[in-house]
């Protein structure tokens, strides 16, 4: 099966906008669209951010809702481990309220998101139910991309830098590039994710672009998450979600 390269970017804010624009320009040169994970701010955001997102959306990038309020996470195992995983353990009614508020904020900014990528890529079963109810087409979690209309799942783990310590950074950068090349050779989805904060580190920024280049050299084609729902050349890598299956992704 042909490889699809999915590149996601999170952490888009006024203070990181120049870094995000720089990455987008690099990917434009490579004909690779971005999937931008965006959390609507609770206060007034610099209008330049919304304007940039609208421009990128018109140019073919995808916008994914990335939660609502990362600063007040629910009580869950993920939080006890020091991680902010807003939707990791929410029941459907609480997830629904947050999604309503988040999509209203997107509407005010003139933005639309067909898909959802939860903070830390962790989504509860209740969150998935609320997403279906609210009309979202897909949810991208840590290990898969779920079509919320059909229940079909494409298995692929997202790879990035995470929060590893600096002394392991060189090793992690090297491993990311090797992983991208191997994954592209195997075919299917090649998921690379980066936070805008990582782009302040020259080593991480270069390693991420090297990983993109390796995937392209091995025959991968740049795509957005939404395009993977309709653009798969065959049915390989698709599995059905069993009824009642536990869908919480453990860290």
Buried (B, 14 or more C-beta within 10 A) or exposed (E): EBBBBBBBBBBBBEEBBEBBBEBBEBBBEBEBBBBBBBBBBEEEBEEEBBEBBBEBBEEEBBBBBBBBBBEEBBEBBBBEEEBBBBBBBBBBEBBBEBBEBBBEBBEEBEBEBBBBBBBBBBBBBBBBBBBBEBEBBBBBBBBBBBBBEEBBBBEBEBBBBEEEEEEEBEEBBEBBBEBBBEBBBEBBBBBBBBBBBBBEBEBBBEBBBBBBBBBBEBEBBBBBBBBBBEEBEEEEBBEEBEEEEEBBBEE
